[in-house]
Amino acid sequence: MHLRIYESTNSLLDCVVANCARFAQAEALKTRTFKFGLQVVYFCRELRKTWEGDEFADQLFRSGTRAGANYRSACRGRSHDDFVAKLGHAVEEADECVYWLAMIAAAKTADSPRLRPLLAEANELWAILNQSQVTARANQAKRRGMRSPIRQSSVQQSNP
């Protein structure tokens, strides 16, 4: 009898530990996307010296801050399906952010030392969020008892 209680308690403890680890990872990613958004805000202030910089700043500001906001929203989703859908928005915004940063670099709109680190972080965040979405979709398919509809994004991320 005591052995069963111990096994049950151990299983419950394992579950609690696993959930705490997932929670810690989610919190770390929320913090990272928030800090990234803040760095984008600072960088956008520097861009507003030319008309094209002003246009790029508007686009980058939106996508750079929305990636974190959408990830935060995904973490607060009401269901796993809601989480997967909102995570998709975060992936799209991170990808758009990579695009605008690459465009700024290619157009030589900014010579700020912030540009390369921002582009590298945007690529990393996109990769993390995209892989999270792939994993979430696979888990979603398992819950439904179906084959996994895993598909990697066809968008190639690169540093110019």
C-alpha positions in Angstrom: 0.0 0.0 0.0 2.7 2.5 0.9 4.6 1.6 -2.2 1.7 2.5 -4.4 1.3 5.9 -2.6 5.0 6.5 -3.1 4.8 5.6 -6.8 1.8 7.8 -7.2 3.4 10.7 -5.3 6.6 10.3 -7.3 4.6 10.4 -10.5 2.8 13.5 -9.4 6.1 15.1 -8.4 7.6 14.3 -11.8 4.6 16.0 -13.4 4.9 19.0 -11.2 8.7 19.3 -11.9 8.0 19.0 -15.7 5.4 21.7 -15.6 7.6 24.0 -13.5 10.4 23.5 -16.1 8.0 24.3 -18.9 6.8 27.4 -17.0 10.3 28.5 -16.4 11.1 28.2 -20.1 8.0 30.1 -21.1 8.8 32.9 -18.6 12.4 33.1 -19.9 11.2 33.4 -23.5 8.6 36.0 -22.5 11.4 38.0 -20.9 13.7 37.5 -23.9 11.0 38.7 -26.4 10.2 41.7 -24.2 13.8 42.7 -24.0 14.1 42.3 -27.8 11.0 44.5 -28.3 12.6 47.1 -26.1 15.8 47.0 -28.1 13.7 47.4 -31.3 12.1 50.5 -29.8 15.5 52.1 -29.1 16.8 51.2 -32.6 13.7 52.6 -34.3 14.3 55.9 -32.6 17.7 56.0 -34.4 16.1 55.2 -37.8 13.9 58.3 -38.0 16.6 60.5 -39.7 15.4 59.8 -43.3 12.1 59.2 -45.0 12.9 55.5 -45.7 14.2 55.1 -42.1 10.9 56.5 -40.9 9.0 54.0 -43.0 11.2 51.1 -41.9 10.9 52.2 -38.2 7.1 52.0 -38.4 7.2 48.5 -39.8 10.0 47.2 -37.6 8.4 48.8 -34.4 5.2 47.0 -35.0 6.6 43.5 -35.8 9.4 43.8 -33.2 7.0 44.5 -30.4 4.2 42.3 -31.5 6.3 39.1 -31.5 6.6 39.3 -27.8 3.1 40.5 -27.2 1.7 37.6 -29.3 3.9 35.0 -27.5 2.7 36.4 -24.1 -0.9 36.1 -25.4 -0.2 32.5 -26.6 1.0 31.6 -23.1 -2.3 32.9 -21.7 -4.4 30.9 -24.2 -7.6 29.3 -23.0 -6.8 26.0 -24.8 -4.0 24.2 -26.5 -5.7 25.1 -29.9 -5.7 28.8 -28.8 -2.0 28.5 -27.8 -1.1 27.0 -31.2 -3.0 29.7 -33.1 -1.5 32.6 -31.2 1.9 31.1 -31.3 1.6 31.2 -35.1 1.1 34.9 -34.9 4.2 35.3 -32.9 6.2 33.3 -35.5 4.8 35.5 -38.3 5.8 38.7 -36.4 9.3 37.4 -35.7 9.7 36.5 -39.3 8.5 39.9 -40.4 11.0 41.5 -38.0 13.8 39.5 -39.6 12.7 40.8 -43.0 12.7 44.5 -42.0 16.0 44.2 -40.2 17.5 42.5 -43.3 16.0 45.2 -45.5 17.4 48.0 -43.3 20.9 46.3 -43.5 20.6 45.8 -47.3 19.5 49.4 -47.9 22.2 50.7 -45.6 19.6 52.8 -43.9 21.3 52.6 -40.5 24.9 52.3 -39.5 24.0 51.6 -35.9 26.0 49.0 -34.0 22.7 47.7 -32.8 21.6 46.3 -36.2 23.7 43.1 -36.4 22.9 41.9 -32.9 19.2 42.7 -33.4 19.1 40.7 -36.7 20.9 37.8 -35.0 18.4 37.9 -32.1 15.5 38.1 -34.4 16.7 35.1 -36.3 17.1 33.2 -33.0 13.7 34.1 -31.7 12.1 33.1 -35.0 13.9 29.7 -34.8 12.8 29.2 -31.2 9.2 30.3 -31.8 9.0 28.3 -35.0 10.2 25.1 -33.3 7.8 25.7 -30.5 5.0 25.9 -33.0 6.1 22.6 -34.7 6.2 20.9 -31.3 2.9 22.3 -30.3 1.3 21.2 -33.5 2.7 17.7 -33.0 1.3 17.6 -29.5 -2.0 18.8 -30.8 -2.1 16.0 -33.3 -1.2 13.4 -30.7 -4.1 14.7 -28.5 -6.4 14.2 -31.4 -5.0 10.8 -32.2 -3.9 11.8 -35.7 -0.6 11.8 -37.6 1.4 14.9 -37.0 0.8 17.7 -39.5 4.3 19.0 -38.8 5.6 21.3 -41.5 8.6 23.5 -41.1 8.2 27.0 -42.4 9.5 27.3 -45.9 11.0 30.7 -45.0 14.7 30.6 -44.9 16.2 32.8 -42.3 19.6 34.4 -43.0 21.8 37.2 -42.0 22.6 39.4 -45.0 
